[in-house]
Amino acid sequence: MKGYEEIFRQIGIRIAYYRKLRGYTQEVFSEMLGVSTSYYSQIEAAGCYKPISLRTLFRIAEALEVEPYKLLMRD
């Protein structure tokens, strides 16, 4: 996914921001989503650039009670 690393990094940062704002740990939030903590931590990891599906993005947005576009906005 060459060229998209920065976009994935920004999405992960936004997800982490909203997760922390809601007071969830990565462990608790990954359980809410039904994914492993390892997989979820890769989504937020600044150096990992983990692509995610739209389904996963929508599930994350729903759990965080934010509109999906807020996770996709670019700086």
C-alpha positions as a Markdown table, in Angstrom:
| # | Residue | x | y | z |
|---|---|---|---|---|
| 1 | Met | 0.0 | 0.0 | 0.0 |
| 2 | Lys | 2.8 | 2.3 | -0.9 |
| 3 | Gly | 1.8 | 6.0 | -0.7 |
| 4 | Tyr | -1.0 | 5.5 | 1.9 |
| 5 | Glu | 1.1 | 5.1 | 5.0 |
| 6 | Glu | 0.5 | 8.7 | 6.1 |
| 7 | Ile | -3.2 | 8.4 | 5.7 |
| 8 | Phe | -3.3 | 5.1 | 7.7 |
| 9 | Arg | -1.2 | 6.8 | 10.4 |
| 10 | Gln | -3.6 | 9.7 | 10.6 |
| 11 | Ile | -6.6 | 7.5 | 10.9 |
| 12 | Gly | -4.9 | 5.5 | 13.7 |
| 13 | Ile | -4.1 | 8.7 | 15.5 |
| 14 | Arg | -7.8 | 9.9 | 15.3 |
| 15 | Ile | -9.1 | 6.5 | 16.4 |
| 16 | Ala | -6.7 | 6.6 | 19.4 |
| 17 | Tyr | -7.8 | 10.1 | 20.2 |
| 18 | Tyr | -11.5 | 9.3 | 20.3 |
| 19 | Arg | -10.9 | 6.0 | 22.2 |
| 20 | Lys | -8.9 | 7.8 | 24.9 |
| 21 | Leu | -11.6 | 10.6 | 25.0 |
| 22 | Arg | -14.1 | 7.9 | 25.8 |
| 23 | Gly | -11.8 | 6.4 | 28.5 |
| 24 | Tyr | -11.3 | 3.0 | 26.9 |
| 25 | Thr | -8.1 | 1.1 | 27.0 |
| 26 | Gln | -6.9 | -0.7 | 23.8 |
| 27 | Glu | -7.7 | -4.0 | 25.6 |
| 28 | Val | -11.3 | -3.0 | 26.5 |
| 29 | Phe | -12.0 | -1.4 | 23.1 |
| 30 | Ser | -10.7 | -4.4 | 21.1 |
| 31 | Glu | -13.0 | -6.7 | 23.2 |
| 32 | Met | -15.9 | -4.4 | 22.3 |
| 33 | Leu | -15.0 | -4.8 | 18.6 |
| 34 | Gly | -14.5 | -8.5 | 18.9 |
| 35 | Val | -10.9 | -8.3 | 17.6 |
| 36 | Ser | -7.6 | -9.3 | 19.2 |
| 37 | Thr | -5.7 | -6.6 | 21.1 |
| 38 | Ser | -2.7 | -7.3 | 18.9 |
| 39 | Tyr | -4.7 | -6.5 | 15.7 |
| 40 | Tyr | -6.3 | -3.4 | 17.2 |
| 41 | Ser | -3.0 | -2.1 | 18.5 |
| 42 | Gln | -1.6 | -2.3 | 15.0 |
| 43 | Ile | -4.4 | 0.0 | 13.8 |
| 44 | Glu | -3.3 | 2.7 | 16.2 |
| 45 | Ala | 0.5 | 2.1 | 16.0 |
| 46 | Ala | 2.2 | 5.1 | 14.4 |
| 47 | Gly | 4.8 | 2.9 | 12.6 |
| 48 | Cys | 2.6 | 0.0 | 11.6 |
| 49 | Tyr | 0.3 | 1.4 | 8.8 |
| 50 | Lys | -2.4 | -1.3 | 9.2 |
| 51 | Pro | -5.0 | -1.0 | 6.5 |
| 52 | Ile | -8.5 | -1.7 | 7.7 |
| 53 | Ser | -11.7 | -2.5 | 5.9 |
| 54 | Leu | -14.7 | -0.1 | 5.7 |
| 55 | Arg | -16.6 | -2.6 | 7.8 |
| 56 | Thr | -14.0 | -2.3 | 10.6 |
| 57 | Leu | -13.9 | 1.5 | 10.3 |
| 58 | Phe | -17.7 | 1.7 | 10.6 |
| 59 | Arg | -17.7 | -0.6 | 13.6 |
| 60 | Ile | -15.0 | 1.5 | 15.3 |
| 61 | Ala | -16.9 | 4.7 | 14.5 |
| 62 | Glu | -20.1 | 3.2 | 15.9 |
| 63 | Ala | -18.4 | 2.0 | 19.1 |
| 64 | Leu | -16.8 | 5.5 | 19.6 |
| 65 | Glu | -20.1 | 7.2 | 18.8 |
| 66 | Val | -18.6 | 9.4 | 16.0 |
| 67 | Glu | -19.4 | 9.7 | 12.4 |
| 68 | Pro | -17.0 | 7.7 | 10.2 |
| 69 | Tyr | -15.9 | 10.8 | 8.2 |
| 70 | Lys | -14.3 | 12.2 | 11.4 |
| 71 | Leu | -11.9 | 9.3 | 11.4 |
| 72 | Leu | -11.1 | 9.9 | 7.7 |
| 73 | Met | -10.5 | 13.6 | 7.7 |
| 74 | Arg | -7.1 | 14.7 | 6.7 |
| 75 | Asp | -4.9 | 17.4 | 8.3 |
